[in-house]
Amino acid sequence: MINVSERIKKIRQEKGLKQIDLARDLEVSQSYISLVENGKTIPTRRFLKLFCLQYEIDSSELLQTKR
């Protein structure tokens, strides 16, 4: 099952972005992106909202759980 952290990383990579690019676009640190993508911290609601808006992703698609 893919979790939110893995989905964020996958979407970032599909868009050809580095962690630093994502950090700049969402006004967070690169280390925060790393923590989120590696499942070391839970992304904030603000982060998820900005991520979805910036990259035109439906929040339900990002948060869905598939088995």
Secondary structure, DSSP 8 states (H G I E B T S, - for coil): ---HHHHHHHHHHHTT--HHHHHHHHTS-HHHHHHHHTTSS---HHHHHHHHHHTT--HHHHH----
